């Protein structure tokens, strides 16, 4: 018999938010304390140590990203090719004195299908970038950056602004803006028109 993964232990989908992880953990502890009824399909109840381990890993964005990558729940983007001594010319060179067009850079990374606030935070932390630095560079309000990472959906701006904020956030930490924004937006709860 194989050991259930942390999501199975807490009966969660890999796309679960931090709030859902905390809630599932509390409910599972309550079921252990109060008997909580039978498990589905005759499965054994996890012990406190397994519940705690699952909660500790899934509630820490960096550990969760590493866990998800290790278990194939998200796919890491291929690393950028090694730089060569010859730099190809930029296809659209900037006019003299124009600093707005960046030089060609490394290939942008993607997070795959699972673009969650915790995955973005883990990526940001791995780059050594603070939210304050992103806010300064992008002019996106610090509170919105926090809401994105914490997946506080009720406080996020309308979709047209959110998409732009996500793209700016992604650029600031070296992620592909389009796929990052689309992946995050696809996970948002659907609203009634």
N, C-alpha and C positions, 0 to 999 in steps of 0.2 A: 504494500500500500504506500503510495507517495504522500509525502507531507504536503498539506495545503499551503499555497502561497499566502502572503500576508493579506491580500485582498480577499481571498476565500475565507481566511480565518475571521475576518471582520464582516464577511458577507457584503463586500463592496465591489463595484466596478472599478477598473483602473482609472477611470475619469473622475472619481469621487473628489469632492472639494475637501479642504481642511476641516470645515465644519462638519461634513458628513463623516469623516474619519473619527473625529472626536465623539460625535453622537453614536456611531456604531460601537465604538469602544465602551462608552458608558452603558449602552444597552446590553452589550455582551457581558460586562461585569455584573450588571443587575440580574441577568439571567443566571449567572453562576451563583450569585448570592441568594436568589430567591427560588432556585429550581428551574424557572423559566420554561418548562415543558420540554418535549422531545425535539431532537434535532431532525432535519429533513433527511430522508433516505437512510436512516439509521446511523448517521455520522456521529462520531464522538464529539462531546463538547471540548473546545480547546481549554487548556488550563490557563491560569492567570499569567504565567510566564510567557506563553505564546501570544496571548492577547496583548500583553505589555510590549513585547518585542515588535509585533505588528504595528501597534500604535506608534511606538517610538520611531520606527523607520518611516512609516507613511506620513507622519506629521512633521518630519524634518525635510524640507525641500531638497536639500543636497543629497541626503541619504536616500530619499525616495527616487530621485532621478537616477542615482547609481543603481539602485535596486531594479528599477524599471528597465534600464539598459541591460543589466546583467541577465534579466529574465526574459528579454525579447519583447517587452511590453511596449517599448518605443524603439525606434531605430535611430542610431546616431548617424549623422550625416558624414559622408566621406570627408576626410581631412583635405585641406587645400593642397594642391600640388606644390612641391618644393620650388622656391623661386629659382629662376634661371638668371644667368648673367646678362642675357639680352631681354630688355623690356620692350614688348611690342608697342608701337605708337598707339595713342588713344584714338579711337575711331572718330571722335569729334573733338579735336583740340580746342582748348579754351582760347578765346581772343586774348591778346597780350594784355596783362594787367588784371585779368578776370580770375579771381581766386575761388569762384563759386563751383566750378566743375572740378570734382576730385580726380586725381590720377587713378589709373587702373589699380585695383587693390586685390587682395586675396579673394578667393571664392567664398561667397556667403554660406553660412551654415544653416541647416534646417533642423527642426525638432521632430519632424515626422507628423503623424496624425494627432498625437496627444499634446496639444499646446495648451497647457494649463498655467495658471498664475504661479503655481509652485515650480513648474518646469522653467518658466521664464526667470523666476527669482534664482533658482539654482544656476542657471546659465550666467546670469548677471554676476552672482557671487564668484563663480569660477573665473570670470574675467577680471575680478577685482574692482568692479565699478559700483559706486554707491547710487542710490536713488537720487540723491541730491545732485550728483554729477550729471545724471540723465536729464533731470529737470532743468538744470542750467543749460545744457547743450541743446535740448529740444524745445525748450520753452513750454513744455507740458507741465501742468501743475503737479506738484509733489503728491498732493492728496489723490489725484487720479491715478498716478503711477502706483501708489499703495493699493488703491481699490482694485486695480488690474491684477496685481500680484496676490492679493487676498481673496480675489474673486467675489468681491462684494457687489454682486450684480445690480442690486437695487440702487446703488450709488453711482453707477457708471453713466457716462453721458450717452446721448442718443447714438445709435449705430454709426452714423456718418462721421461723427467726431471720434468715437471710440476706435474705428478702423484707422483713422489717421494717427491717433495717439499710439496705437499698437505698432504701426509701421515705423514711427519715429523711435519708439522704445527699441524695436528690433534692430534698426540701423545702428543705434548707439552701442549695442553689444555684439554686433557682427552677425546677426541673424538675417535671413532673407525676409525683407519686409512684407512682401505679398503673401507668402505661404504662412508666415507667423500670424499675420492678421486674420487670414482666412481660417486657419486652424483654431485660433482662439474664438473667433466669432461663431464658428460651427458648433461649439460646445455650449454656447449661451442658451438659456431657456427660451423657448419660443413664446412670443407674446401675441396676444389676441389683437387683430387689426381694429 
